[in-house]
Amino acid sequence: MKPILKVKELNKFYGKIRACCDISFELFPGQVLGIVGESGSGKSTLLSAIAGNLPIDAGNVTYLNRKGDNLDVFQISEVKRRALMRTEWGFVRQNPRDGLRMKVSAGANIGERLLDVGVRHYGNIRSEAVRWLHEVEIDPARMDDLPTTFSGGMQQRLQLARVLVTQPRLILMDEPTGGLDVSVQARLLDLLRSLVRSLNLSVVIVTHDIGVIRLLAHRLLVMQKGQIVESGLTDQVLDDPQHPYTQLLVSAALIP
């Protein structure tokens, strides 16, 4: 099996500060890769760089598309990269307001992404919006309501529907449960795990929450000061951490 995403020796500098230092990994179809670390570790910078939202100083990011072509994310045109983000990729942001259009209805948020990929039949768009509201456990009766009338958890689920409606293969998630209370977070995590399995999604998820990583991720990268200090199978890393920084993170997560 070929990797769907390859990151090789990626480096990103901010002046003299190296936010990402020689980052390399592979992601395979249907796999969830977790990236964990404290604030300032470089994990969100890495995710933005992978998405092509930040220029990098060295290295490359390649993606195996549906046609079997390997695309260099930093060599394709901006137009092609944007098209990729609308079709085969999706980005789930920590603050759902950054991933939604707050002044249009829930149904329009989902339908807009279908319009982006060429769907024009109004009935088909509306039926897909209904289906995806069901998928993310939002009452379709709320289809014509504005996202501003939704709770934070509902907004995050609506963002998921907007991202997934075009059936992407690769999802990048930046702290998707951040800012949610514990009960809402648990419900969202159950939904995420179910969708990842049923849709066979490949996912890179960035978080500071060890519990999220343990529940969702097959493999884990631990970042500190822009570097990967430990990697491996999630349970293996969390149950028997070798690096002192990983040990500290795991210990902190066990404190009630």
Beta strands, then each sheet from edge to edge (+ up, - down):
strand 1: 5-14
strand 2: 17-27
strand 3: 32-36
strand 4: 58-64
strand 5: 70-72
strand 6: 89-92
strand 7: 170-174
strand 8: 202-207
strand 9: 219-224
strand 10: 227-233
sheet 1: 2+ 1- 4+ 5-
sheet 2: 6+ 7+ 8+ 3+ 9+ 10-
end
